[in-house]
Amino acid sequence: MKSFFESVGRFARFCGTVILDVFRPPIELEQLWWEIGQIGSRSLPLVAAAGLASGVIMTLHSRTYLVRFGAAAMVPAVQSLGFFIEIGPLLTALLVSGRVGAGIGAVLSNMRATEQIDAIESLSVDSFKFLVAPRVLACVLVLPPLTLFTDFSGLLGGYLAEFAASHMSGHLYIERAFSDLRWENFIPPTIKTSIFGFIIGTVSSFFGYTTNEGADGVGRAATNSVVISSLLVIVADIILVRCIFLVFPETAL
């Protein structure tokens, strides 16, 4: 129990340092741009494929039950509301935590094990601001656009499944999909993915940057990054959903 609370305290202090260093000049723009490319462009095929497959599966399941109640026309609306409000943000965050979180944890822990971080500090460079802050900020900035790709890939998958079943036109599908979707339904769930990005970037950087187990800790840091960040994303999603309903009560209607 003592070790657990010590770890929580170290992580809280680490988060505070990240927040301060993200906004403290100078900002490593070149490193930030490189991390955005690594996290964003390489995650795009994964989230697009997952969104497309999830859209097909969701439409096949929802259509089966809606047809029984004579509500087949509601399939596009159910698809869009489900993806934009909940499925898209959570699915994107979990996919990114699996791919990016493991990568950040493994890279930083390997740099620590091979004393590359010590070498950077010997050159009078702030290793925390150079290695950790750009990765966390990149995750915060990249998650919302990736979520949009997941959402629209899900709609595309849903349309393909619906077209195969009922030959619905694309214009009619889009009209029905966005008929019940308002800005207050769309913006808050997308913005909350920035918080997911902060969680993923901070947790994975924490396990990678603070490891002291040598080469044996590289795999453990990568595993802990994925597991803990995924669990915290799910817990944060539960809390944020409730907060969104309190701040934007019309989204619960």
CYANA upper distance limits for C-alpha pairs under 8 A (distance plus 0.5 A):
  1 MET  CA      5 PHE  CA      6.88
  2 LYS  CA      6 GLU  CA      6.68
  3 SER  CA      7 SER  CA      6.68
  4 PHE  CA      8 VAL  CA      6.79
  5 PHE  CA      9 GLY  CA      6.58
  6 GLU  CA     10 ARG  CA      6.70
  7 SER  CA     11 PHE  CA      6.61
  8 VAL  CA     12 ALA  CA      6.61
  9 GLY  CA     13 ARG  CA      6.71
 10 ARG  CA     14 PHE  CA      6.55
 11 PHE  CA     15 CYS  CA      6.65
 11 PHE  CA    206 PHE  CA      7.45
 12 ALA  CA     16 GLY  CA      6.82
 13 ARG  CA     17 THR  CA      6.79
 14 PHE  CA     18 VAL  CA      6.73
 14 PHE  CA    206 PHE  CA      7.50
 15 CYS  CA     19 ILE  CA      6.78
 15 CYS  CA    202 THR  CA      7.14
 16 GLY  CA     20 LEU  CA      6.83
 17 THR  CA     21 ASP  CA      6.54
 18 VAL  CA     22 VAL  CA      6.50
 18 VAL  CA    132 VAL  CA      7.91
 18 VAL  CA    133 ALA  CA      6.46
 18 VAL  CA    136 VAL  CA      8.32
 18 VAL  CA    202 THR  CA      8.06
 19 ILE  CA     23 PHE  CA      7.32
 20 LEU  CA     24 ARG  CA      6.55
 21 ASP  CA     25 PRO  CA      8.27
 21 ASP  CA    129 LYS  CA      6.49
 21 ASP  CA    133 ALA  CA      6.78
 22 VAL  CA     27 ILE  CA      7.88
 22 VAL  CA    129 LYS  CA      8.08
 22 VAL  CA    133 ALA  CA      5.92
 22 VAL  CA    134 PRO  CA      7.96
 22 VAL  CA    137 LEU  CA      7.37
 23 PHE  CA     27 ILE  CA      8.17
 28 GLU  CA     32 LEU  CA      6.49
 28 GLU  CA    129 LYS  CA      8.49
 28 GLU  CA    130 PHE  CA      7.16
 28 GLU  CA    134 PRO  CA      7.34
 29 LEU  CA     33 TRP  CA      6.48
 30 GLU  CA     34 TRP  CA      6.76
 31 GLN  CA     35 GLU  CA      6.71
 31 GLN  CA    130 PHE  CA      8.01
 31 GLN  CA    134 PRO  CA      6.86
 32 LEU  CA     36 ILE  CA      6.67
 32 LEU  CA    134 PRO  CA      5.21
 32 LEU  CA    135 ARG  CA      7.41
 32 LEU  CA    137 LEU  CA      7.94
 32 LEU  CA    138 ALA  CA      6.73
 33 TRP  CA     37 GLY  CA      6.82
 33 TRP  CA    138 ALA  CA      8.33
 34 TRP  CA     38 GLN  CA      6.77
 35 GLU  CA     39 ILE  CA      6.44
 35 GLU  CA    134 PRO  CA      7.43
 35 GLU  CA    135 ARG  CA      6.59
 35 GLU  CA    138 ALA  CA      6.55
 36 ILE  CA     40 GLY  CA      5.99
 36 ILE  CA     41 SER  CA      8.19
 36 ILE  CA    138 ALA  CA      5.61
 36 ILE  CA    139 CYS  CA      7.96
 36 ILE  CA    141 LEU  CA      8.38
 36 ILE  CA    142 VAL  CA      7.13
 37 GLY  CA     41 SER  CA      5.85
 37 GLY  CA     42 ARG  CA      7.83
 38 GLN  CA     42 ARG  CA      6.32
 38 GLN  CA     43 SER  CA      8.47
 39 ILE  CA     43 SER  CA      6.47
 39 ILE  CA    100 VAL  CA      6.93
 39 ILE  CA    138 ALA  CA      7.92
 39 ILE  CA    139 CYS  CA      7.67
 39 ILE  CA    142 VAL  CA      7.79
 40 GLY  CA     44 LEU  CA      6.58
 40 GLY  CA    142 VAL  CA      6.31
 40 GLY  CA    143 LEU  CA      8.47
 40 GLY  CA    146 LEU  CA      7.63
 41 SER  CA     45 PRO  CA      8.28
 42 ARG  CA     46 LEU  CA      8.29
 43 SER  CA     47 VAL  CA      6.82
 43 SER  CA     96 VAL  CA      7.46
 43 SER  CA     99 ARG  CA      8.09
 43 SER  CA    100 VAL  CA      8.47
 43 SER  CA    146 LEU  CA      8.39
 44 LEU  CA     48 ALA  CA      6.48
 44 LEU  CA    146 LEU  CA      7.07
 44 LEU  CA    149 PHE  CA      8.09
 45 PRO  CA     49 ALA  CA      6.51
 46 LEU  CA     50 ALA  CA      6.62
 46 LEU  CA     95 LEU  CA      8.22
 47 VAL  CA     51 GLY  CA      6.39
 47 VAL  CA     92 THR  CA      6.71
 47 VAL  CA     95 LEU  CA      7.46
 47 VAL  CA    146 LEU  CA      7.55
 47 VAL  CA    147 THR  CA      8.49
 47 VAL  CA    149 PHE  CA      7.66
 47 VAL  CA    150 THR  CA      6.08
 48 ALA  CA     52 LEU  CA      6.60
 48 ALA  CA    149 PHE  CA      6.55
 48 ALA  CA    150 THR  CA      5.85
 48 ALA  CA    153 SER  CA      6.10
 49 ALA  CA     53 ALA  CA      6.69
 49 ALA  CA    153 SER  CA      7.98
 50 ALA  CA     54 SER  CA      6.47
 50 ALA  CA    150 THR  CA      7.87
 51 GLY  CA     55 GLY  CA      6.46
 51 GLY  CA     88 GLY  CA      7.92
 51 GLY  CA    149 PHE  CA      8.36
 51 GLY  CA    150 THR  CA      5.20
 51 GLY  CA    151 ASP  CA      7.13
 51 GLY  CA    152 PHE  CA      8.24
 51 GLY  CA    153 SER  CA      5.52
 51 GLY  CA    154 GLY  CA      4.98
 51 GLY  CA    157 GLY  CA      7.97
 52 LEU  CA     56 VAL  CA      6.91
 52 LEU  CA    150 THR  CA      8.07
 52 LEU  CA    153 SER  CA      5.24
 52 LEU  CA    154 GLY  CA      5.19
 52 LEU  CA    155 LEU  CA      8.00
 52 LEU  CA    156 LEU  CA      6.98
 52 LEU  CA    157 GLY  CA      4.99
 52 LEU  CA    158 GLY  CA      8.15
 53 ALA  CA     57 ILE  CA      6.76
 53 ALA  CA    154 GLY  CA      7.72
 53 ALA  CA    157 GLY  CA      6.87
 54 SER  CA     58 MET  CA      6.42
 54 SER  CA    154 GLY  CA      6.66
 54 SER  CA    157 GLY  CA      7.84
 55 GLY  CA     59 THR  CA      6.60
 55 GLY  CA     79 GLN  CA      7.87
 55 GLY  CA    153 SER  CA      7.76
 55 GLY  CA    154 GLY  CA      4.51
 55 GLY  CA    155 LEU  CA      6.54
 55 GLY  CA    156 LEU  CA      7.62
 55 GLY  CA    157 GLY  CA      5.03
 55 GLY  CA    158 GLY  CA      5.08
 56 VAL  CA     60 LEU  CA      6.71
 56 VAL  CA    154 GLY  CA      7.81
 56 VAL  CA    157 GLY  CA      5.17
 56 VAL  CA    158 GLY  CA      5.34
 56 VAL  CA    159 TYR  CA      8.37
 56 VAL  CA    160 LEU  CA      7.64
 56 VAL  CA    161 ALA  CA      5.91
 57 ILE  CA     61 HIS  CA      6.77
 57 ILE  CA    158 GLY  CA      8.35
 58 MET  CA     62 SER  CA      6.41
 58 MET  CA     79 GLN  CA      7.71
 58 MET  CA    158 GLY  CA      7.72
 59 THR  CA     63 ARG  CA      6.14
 59 THR  CA     75 VAL  CA      7.36
 59 THR  CA     79 GLN  CA      7.27
 59 THR  CA    158 GLY  CA      5.81
 59 THR  CA    161 ALA  CA      6.95
 59 THR  CA    162 GLU  CA      7.43
 60 LEU  CA     64 THR  CA      6.83
 60 LEU  CA    161 ALA  CA      7.27
 60 LEU  CA    162 GLU  CA      8.41
 61 HIS  CA     65 TYR  CA      7.39
 62 SER  CA     66 LEU  CA      6.54
 62 SER  CA     75 VAL  CA      7.31
 62 SER  CA     78 VAL  CA      8.44
 63 ARG  CA     67 VAL  CA      6.36
 63 ARG  CA     72 ALA  CA      6.75
 63 ARG  CA     75 VAL  CA      6.55
 64 THR  CA     68 ARG  CA      7.48
 65 TYR  CA     69 PHE  CA      7.59
 66 LEU  CA     70 GLY  CA      6.81
 66 LEU  CA     71 ALA  CA      5.48
 66 LEU  CA     72 ALA  CA      5.84
 66 LEU  CA     74 MET  CA      8.05
 66 LEU  CA     75 VAL  CA      7.83
 67 VAL  CA     71 ALA  CA      6.07
 67 VAL  CA     72 ALA  CA      5.36
 71 ALA  CA     75 VAL  CA      8.11
 73 ALA  CA    176 ARG  CA      8.30
 74 MET  CA     78 VAL  CA      6.63
 74 MET  CA    176 ARG  CA      7.96
 75 VAL  CA     79 GLN  CA      6.61
 75 VAL  CA    177 ALA  CA      8.48
 76 PRO  CA     80 SER  CA      6.70
 76 PRO  CA    158 GLY  CA      7.97
 76 PRO  CA    159 TYR  CA      8.22
 76 PRO  CA    173 TYR  CA      6.55
 76 PRO  CA    174 ILE  CA      7.99
 76 PRO  CA    176 ARG  CA      6.26
 76 PRO  CA    177 ALA  CA      4.90
 77 ALA  CA     81 LEU  CA      6.54
 77 ALA  CA    176 ARG  CA      6.34
 77 ALA  CA    177 ALA  CA      4.72
 77 ALA  CA    178 PHE  CA      7.14
 77 ALA  CA    179 SER  CA      7.65
 77 ALA  CA    180 ASP  CA      7.11
 77 ALA  CA    181 LEU  CA      8.34
 78 VAL  CA     82 GLY  CA      6.36
 78 VAL  CA    177 ALA  CA      8.04
 79 GLN  CA     83 PHE  CA      6.70
 79 GLN  CA    154 GLY  CA      8.38
 79 GLN  CA    155 LEU  CA      7.27
 79 GLN  CA    158 GLY  CA      7.39
 79 GLN  CA    177 ALA  CA      7.59
 80 SER  CA     84 PHE  CA      6.42
 80 SER  CA    151 ASP  CA      8.32
 80 SER  CA    155 LEU  CA      7.01
 80 SER  CA    177 ALA  CA      6.01
 80 SER  CA    178 PHE  CA      7.46
 80 SER  CA    181 LEU  CA      8.02
 81 LEU  CA     85 ILE  CA      6.22
 81 LEU  CA     86 GLU  CA      8.47
 81 LEU  CA    177 ALA  CA      8.45
 81 LEU  CA    180 ASP  CA      8.40
 81 LEU  CA    181 LEU  CA      7.11
 81 LEU  CA    185 ASN  CA      8.39
 82 GLY  CA     86 GLU  CA      6.32
 82 GLY  CA     87 ILE  CA      6.39
 82 GLY  CA     88 GLY  CA      8.39
 83 PHE  CA     87 ILE  CA      5.05
 83 PHE  CA     88 GLY  CA      5.22
 83 PHE  CA     89 PRO  CA      8.29
 83 PHE  CA    151 ASP  CA      6.04
 83 PHE  CA    154 GLY  CA      7.38
 83 PHE  CA    155 LEU  CA      8.38
 84 PHE  CA     88 GLY  CA      6.26
 84 PHE  CA     89 PRO  CA      7.87
 84 PHE  CA    151 ASP  CA      6.36
 84 PHE  CA    185 ASN  CA      8.10
 84 PHE  CA    186 PHE  CA      6.46
 84 PHE  CA    189 PRO  CA      7.61
 84 PHE  CA    190 THR  CA      7.99
 85 ILE  CA     89 PRO  CA      7.94
 85 ILE  CA    185 ASN  CA      6.89
 85 ILE  CA    186 PHE  CA      6.91
 85 ILE  CA    189 PRO  CA      6.01
 85 ILE  CA    190 THR  CA      8.29
 86 GLU  CA     90 LEU  CA      6.73
 86 GLU  CA    189 PRO  CA      7.47
 87 ILE  CA     91 LEU  CA      6.22
 88 GLY  CA     92 THR  CA      6.48
 88 GLY  CA    147 THR  CA      6.32
 88 GLY  CA    148 LEU  CA      8.14
 88 GLY  CA    150 THR  CA      6.17
 88 GLY  CA    151 ASP  CA      5.74
 88 GLY  CA    154 GLY  CA      8.44
 89 PRO  CA     93 ALA  CA      6.67
 89 PRO  CA    147 THR  CA      6.05
 89 PRO  CA    189 PRO  CA      7.25
 89 PRO  CA    190 THR  CA      6.93
 89 PRO  CA    192 LYS  CA      8.33
 89 PRO  CA    193 THR  CA      6.43
 90 LEU  CA     94 LEU  CA      6.70
 90 LEU  CA    193 THR  CA      8.44
 90 LEU  CA    233 VAL  CA      8.33
 90 LEU  CA    234 ILE  CA      8.12
 90 LEU  CA    237 ASP  CA      7.96
 91 LEU  CA     95 LEU  CA      6.67
 92 THR  CA     96 VAL  CA      6.56
 92 THR  CA    143 LEU  CA      8.00
 92 THR  CA    146 LEU  CA      7.42
 92 THR  CA    147 THR  CA      6.24
 92 THR  CA    150 THR  CA      7.24
 93 ALA  CA     97 SER  CA      6.49
 93 ALA  CA    143 LEU  CA      7.75
 93 ALA  CA    193 THR  CA      7.53
 93 ALA  CA    196 PHE  CA      6.73
 93 ALA  CA    197 GLY  CA      7.70
 93 ALA  CA    230 SER  CA      8.37
 93 ALA  CA    233 VAL  CA      7.70
 94 LEU  CA     98 GLY  CA      6.75
 94 LEU  CA    230 SER  CA      6.38
 94 LEU  CA    233 VAL  CA      8.01
 95 LEU  CA     99 ARG  CA      6.81
 96 VAL  CA    100 VAL  CA      5.79
 96 VAL  CA    101 GLY  CA      7.32
 96 VAL  CA    200 ILE  CA      8.46
 97 SER  CA    101 GLY  CA      5.08
 97 SER  CA    102 ALA  CA      7.64
 97 SER  CA    200 ILE  CA      6.29
 97 SER  CA    225 SER  CA      8.33
 97 SER  CA    226 VAL  CA      6.18
 97 SER  CA    229 SER  CA      6.88
 97 SER  CA    230 SER  CA      6.70
 98 GLY  CA    102 ALA  CA      6.53
 98 GLY  CA    226 VAL  CA      5.85
 98 GLY  CA    230 SER  CA      8.27
 99 ARG  CA    103 GLY  CA      6.92
100 VAL  CA    104 ILE  CA      6.60
101 GLY  CA    105 GLY  CA      6.64
101 GLY  CA    200 ILE  CA      6.55
101 GLY  CA    201 GLY  CA      7.28
101 GLY  CA    203 VAL  CA      8.41
101 GLY  CA    204 SER  CA      5.67
101 GLY  CA    222 ALA  CA      7.71
101 GLY  CA    225 SER  CA      6.09
101 GLY  CA    226 VAL  CA      6.06
101 GLY  CA    229 SER  CA      8.01
102 ALA  CA    106 ALA  CA      6.50
102 ALA  CA    204 SER  CA      7.47
102 ALA  CA    221 ALA  CA      8.37
102 ALA  CA    222 ALA  CA      4.92
102 ALA  CA    223 THR  CA      7.08
102 ALA  CA    225 SER  CA      6.32
102 ALA  CA    226 VAL  CA      6.15
103 GLY  CA    107 VAL  CA      6.51
103 GLY  CA    222 ALA  CA      7.38
104 ILE  CA    108 LEU  CA      6.58
104 ILE  CA    135 ARG  CA      8.41
104 ILE  CA    201 GLY  CA      8.26
104 ILE  CA    204 SER  CA      6.35
104 ILE  CA    205 SER  CA      6.67
104 ILE  CA    208 GLY  CA      7.42
104 ILE  CA    222 ALA  CA      8.10
105 GLY  CA    109 SER  CA      6.49
105 GLY  CA    204 SER  CA      5.33
105 GLY  CA    205 SER  CA      6.27
105 GLY  CA    206 PHE  CA      8.25
105 GLY  CA    207 PHE  CA      6.49
105 GLY  CA    208 GLY  CA      4.66
105 GLY  CA    209 TYR  CA      8.07
105 GLY  CA    218 VAL  CA      8.02
105 GLY  CA    221 ALA  CA      5.97
105 GLY  CA    222 ALA  CA      5.20
105 GLY  CA    225 SER  CA      6.47
106 ALA  CA    110 ASN  CA      6.44
106 ALA  CA    208 GLY  CA      6.77
106 ALA  CA    218 VAL  CA      5.87
106 ALA  CA    219 GLY  CA      7.16
106 ALA  CA    221 ALA  CA      6.78
106 ALA  CA    222 ALA  CA      5.47
107 VAL  CA    111 MET  CA      6.68
107 VAL  CA    208 GLY  CA      7.61
108 LEU  CA    112 ARG  CA      6.68
108 LEU  CA    205 SER  CA      7.47
108 LEU  CA    208 GLY  CA      5.11
108 LEU  CA    209 TYR  CA      5.87
109 SER  CA    113 ALA  CA      6.57
109 SER  CA    207 PHE  CA      7.95
109 SER  CA    208 GLY  CA      4.64
109 SER  CA    209 TYR  CA      6.32
109 SER  CA    210 THR  CA      8.11
109 SER  CA    211 THR  CA      6.49
109 SER  CA    217 GLY  CA      7.49
109 SER  CA    218 VAL  CA      5.77
109 SER  CA    221 ALA  CA      7.19
110 ASN  CA    114 THR  CA      6.59
110 ASN  CA    208 GLY  CA      8.27
110 ASN  CA    214 GLY  CA      8.47
110 ASN  CA    215 ALA  CA      7.32
110 ASN  CA    218 VAL  CA      6.32
111 MET  CA    115 GLU  CA      6.48
111 MET  CA    116 GLN  CA      5.41
111 MET  CA    117 ILE  CA      6.35
112 ARG  CA    116 GLN  CA      6.59
112 ARG  CA    117 ILE  CA      6.06
112 ARG  CA    118 ASP  CA      7.94
112 ARG  CA    208 GLY  CA      8.28
112 ARG  CA    209 TYR  CA      7.23
112 ARG  CA    211 THR  CA      7.67
112 ARG  CA    212 ASN  CA      8.07
112 ARG  CA    214 GLY  CA      7.97
113 ALA  CA    212 ASN  CA      7.91
113 ALA  CA    213 GLU  CA      8.01
113 ALA  CA    214 GLY  CA      5.02
113 ALA  CA    215 ALA  CA      6.04
113 ALA  CA    218 VAL  CA      8.39
114 THR  CA    214 GLY  CA      8.28
114 THR  CA    215 ALA  CA      8.35
115 GLU  CA    119 ALA  CA      6.81
116 GLN  CA    120 ILE  CA      6.77
117 ILE  CA    121 GLU  CA      6.81
117 ILE  CA    127 SER  CA      6.90
118 ASP  CA    122 SER  CA      6.65
119 ALA  CA    123 LEU  CA      7.22
120 ILE  CA    124 SER  CA      7.65
120 ILE  CA    125 VAL  CA      6.36
120 ILE  CA    126 ASP  CA      8.16
120 ILE  CA    127 SER  CA      6.70
121 GLU  CA    125 VAL  CA      5.58
121 GLU  CA    126 ASP  CA      6.65
121 GLU  CA    127 SER  CA      6.39
125 VAL  CA    130 PHE  CA      8.06
126 ASP  CA    130 PHE  CA      6.61
127 SER  CA    131 LEU  CA      6.20
127 SER  CA    132 VAL  CA      8.14
128 PHE  CA    132 VAL  CA      5.69
128 PHE  CA    133 ALA  CA      7.22
129 LYS  CA    133 ALA  CA      5.55
129 LYS  CA    134 PRO  CA      7.79
130 PHE  CA    134 PRO  CA      7.26
131 LEU  CA    135 ARG  CA      7.29
132 VAL  CA    136 VAL  CA      6.82
132 VAL  CA    202 THR  CA      8.48
132 VAL  CA    205 SER  CA      6.64
132 VAL  CA    209 TYR  CA      8.37
133 ALA  CA    137 LEU  CA      6.59
134 PRO  CA    138 ALA  CA      6.37
135 ARG  CA    139 CYS  CA      6.79
135 ARG  CA    201 GLY  CA      6.72
135 ARG  CA    205 SER  CA      8.35
136 VAL  CA    140 VAL  CA      6.87
136 VAL  CA    197 GLY  CA      7.80
136 VAL  CA    198 PHE  CA      6.40
136 VAL  CA    200 ILE  CA      8.26
136 VAL  CA    201 GLY  CA      4.83
136 VAL  CA    202 THR  CA      6.40
136 VAL  CA    205 SER  CA      8.26
137 LEU  CA    141 LEU  CA      6.74
137 LEU  CA    198 PHE  CA      7.79
137 LEU  CA    201 GLY  CA      8.23
138 ALA  CA    142 VAL  CA      6.42
139 CYS  CA    143 LEU  CA      6.54
139 CYS  CA    194 SER  CA      8.04
139 CYS  CA    197 GLY  CA      5.13
139 CYS  CA    198 PHE  CA      6.84
139 CYS  CA    200 ILE  CA      7.76
139 CYS  CA    201 GLY  CA      6.32
140 VAL  CA    144 PRO  CA      8.32
140 VAL  CA    193 THR  CA      8.16
140 VAL  CA    194 SER  CA      5.08
140 VAL  CA    195 ILE  CA      7.30
140 VAL  CA    196 PHE  CA      7.99
140 VAL  CA    197 GLY  CA      4.91
140 VAL  CA    198 PHE  CA      5.82
140 VAL  CA    201 GLY  CA      8.31
141 LEU  CA    145 PRO  CA      8.36
141 LEU  CA    194 SER  CA      7.12
141 LEU  CA    197 GLY  CA      8.13
142 VAL  CA    146 LEU  CA      6.78
142 VAL  CA    194 SER  CA      8.43
142 VAL  CA    197 GLY  CA      8.15
143 LEU  CA    147 THR  CA      6.54
143 LEU  CA    193 THR  CA      6.23
143 LEU  CA    194 SER  CA      6.43
143 LEU  CA    196 PHE  CA      8.13
143 LEU  CA    197 GLY  CA      6.31
144 PRO  CA    148 LEU  CA      6.93
144 PRO  CA    190 THR  CA      6.26
144 PRO  CA    191 ILE  CA      6.91
144 PRO  CA    193 THR  CA      6.18
144 PRO  CA    194 SER  CA      6.77
145 PRO  CA    149 PHE  CA      6.99
146 LEU  CA    150 THR  CA      6.81
147 THR  CA    151 ASP  CA      6.63
147 THR  CA    190 THR  CA      7.35
147 THR  CA    193 THR  CA      8.00
148 LEU  CA    152 PHE  CA      6.69
148 LEU  CA    190 THR  CA      8.16
149 PHE  CA    153 SER  CA      6.40
150 THR  CA    154 GLY  CA      6.54
151 ASP  CA    155 LEU  CA      6.87
152 PHE  CA    156 LEU  CA      6.61
153 SER  CA    157 GLY  CA      6.63
154 GLY  CA    158 GLY  CA      6.55
155 LEU  CA    159 TYR  CA      6.58
156 LEU  CA    160 LEU  CA      6.74
157 GLY  CA    161 ALA  CA      6.78
158 GLY  CA    162 GLU  CA      6.55
159 TYR  CA    163 PHE  CA      6.32
159 TYR  CA    170 GLY  CA      7.79
159 TYR  CA    173 TYR  CA      7.38
160 LEU  CA    164 ALA  CA      6.68
161 ALA  CA    165 ALA  CA      6.87
162 GLU  CA    166 SER  CA      6.38
162 GLU  CA    167 HIS  CA      7.35
162 GLU  CA    168 MET  CA      7.11
163 PHE  CA    167 HIS  CA      4.58
163 PHE  CA    168 MET  CA      5.56
163 PHE  CA    169 SER  CA      7.67
168 MET  CA    172 LEU  CA      7.33
168 MET  CA    173 TYR  CA      7.11
169 SER  CA    173 TYR  CA      6.73
170 GLY  CA    174 ILE  CA      6.68
171 HIS  CA    175 GLU  CA      6.66
172 LEU  CA    176 ARG  CA      6.66
173 TYR  CA    177 ALA  CA      6.43
174 ILE  CA    178 PHE  CA      6.69
175 GLU  CA    179 SER  CA      6.45
176 ARG  CA    180 ASP  CA      8.26
177 ALA  CA    181 LEU  CA      8.03
178 PHE  CA    182 ARG  CA      8.38
181 LEU  CA    185 ASN  CA      6.69
181 LEU  CA    186 PHE  CA      7.61
182 ARG  CA    186 PHE  CA      6.95
183 TRP  CA    187 ILE  CA      6.36
184 GLU  CA    188 PRO  CA      7.14
184 GLU  CA    248 PHE  CA      7.46
184 GLU  CA    250 GLU  CA      7.85
184 GLU  CA    251 THR  CA      6.68
185 ASN  CA    189 PRO  CA      7.80
185 ASN  CA    251 THR  CA      5.89
186 PHE  CA    190 THR  CA      7.05
187 ILE  CA    191 ILE  CA      6.61
188 PRO  CA    192 LYS  CA      6.68
188 PRO  CA    244 ILE  CA      7.35
189 PRO  CA    193 THR  CA      7.49
189 PRO  CA    244 ILE  CA      8.48
190 THR  CA    194 SER  CA      8.35
191 ILE  CA    195 ILE  CA      8.18
192 LYS  CA    196 PHE  CA      7.18
192 LYS  CA    240 LEU  CA      7.79
193 THR  CA    197 GLY  CA      6.61
194 SER  CA    198 PHE  CA      6.77
195 ILE  CA    199 ILE  CA      6.77
196 PHE  CA    200 ILE  CA      6.69
196 PHE  CA    233 VAL  CA      6.34
196 PHE  CA    236 ALA  CA      8.17
197 GLY  CA    201 GLY  CA      6.49
198 PHE  CA    202 THR  CA      6.35
199 ILE  CA    203 VAL  CA      6.38
199 ILE  CA    229 SER  CA      6.87
199 ILE  CA    232 LEU  CA      7.71
199 ILE  CA    233 VAL  CA      7.41
200 ILE  CA    204 SER  CA      6.55
200 ILE  CA    225 SER  CA      8.34
200 ILE  CA    229 SER  CA      5.79
200 ILE  CA    230 SER  CA      8.26
200 ILE  CA    233 VAL  CA      8.25
201 GLY  CA    205 SER  CA      6.44
202 THR  CA    206 PHE  CA      6.42
203 VAL  CA    207 PHE  CA      6.91
203 VAL  CA    225 SER  CA      6.53
203 VAL  CA    228 ILE  CA      7.73
203 VAL  CA    229 SER  CA      6.39
204 SER  CA    208 GLY  CA      6.66
204 SER  CA    221 ALA  CA      8.26
204 SER  CA    222 ALA  CA      7.95
204 SER  CA    224 ASN  CA      8.26
204 SER  CA    225 SER  CA      4.92
204 SER  CA    226 VAL  CA      7.82
204 SER  CA    229 SER  CA      7.66
205 SER  CA    209 TYR  CA      6.11
205 SER  CA    225 SER  CA      8.45
206 PHE  CA    210 THR  CA      6.32
207 PHE  CA    211 THR  CA      6.45
207 PHE  CA    221 ALA  CA      5.75
207 PHE  CA    222 ALA  CA      8.19
207 PHE  CA    224 ASN  CA      7.51
207 PHE  CA    225 SER  CA      6.78
208 GLY  CA    218 VAL  CA      8.08
208 GLY  CA    221 ALA  CA      6.12
208 GLY  CA    222 ALA  CA      7.90
208 GLY  CA    225 SER  CA      8.46
211 THR  CA    217 GLY  CA      7.08
211 THR  CA    221 ALA  CA      7.60
212 ASN  CA    217 GLY  CA      7.71
213 GLU  CA    217 GLY  CA      5.28
214 GLY  CA    218 VAL  CA      7.89
216 ASP  CA    220 ARG  CA      7.83
217 GLY  CA    221 ALA  CA      6.32
218 VAL  CA    222 ALA  CA      6.83
219 GLY  CA    223 THR  CA      6.70
220 ARG  CA    224 ASN  CA      6.54
221 ALA  CA    225 SER  CA      6.50
222 ALA  CA    226 VAL  CA      7.01
223 THR  CA    227 VAL  CA      6.73
224 ASN  CA    228 ILE  CA      6.22
224 ASN  CA    229 SER  CA      8.44
225 SER  CA    229 SER  CA      6.32
226 VAL  CA    230 SER  CA      6.47
227 VAL  CA    231 LEU  CA      6.77
228 ILE  CA    232 LEU  CA      6.60
229 SER  CA    233 VAL  CA      6.51
230 SER  CA    234 ILE  CA      6.88
231 LEU  CA    235 VAL  CA      6.81
232 LEU  CA    236 ALA  CA      6.37
233 VAL  CA    237 ASP  CA      6.49
234 ILE  CA    238 ILE  CA      6.99
235 VAL  CA    239 ILE  CA      7.05
236 ALA  CA    240 LEU  CA      6.43
237 ASP  CA    241 VAL  CA      6.46
238 ILE  CA    242 ARG  CA      7.15
239 ILE  CA    243 CYS  CA      6.81
240 LEU  CA    244 ILE  CA      6.47
241 VAL  CA    245 PHE  CA      6.87
242 ARG  CA    246 LEU  CA      6.89
243 CYS  CA    247 VAL  CA      6.68
244 ILE  CA    248 PHE  CA      5.99
244 ILE  CA    249 PRO  CA      7.90
244 ILE  CA    251 THR  CA      8.24
245 PHE  CA    249 PRO  CA      5.24
245 PHE  CA    250 GLU  CA      7.99
245 PHE  CA    251 THR  CA      6.78
245 PHE  CA    252 ALA  CA      6.44
248 PHE  CA    252 ALA  CA      8.34
249 PRO  CA    253 LEU  CA      7.93
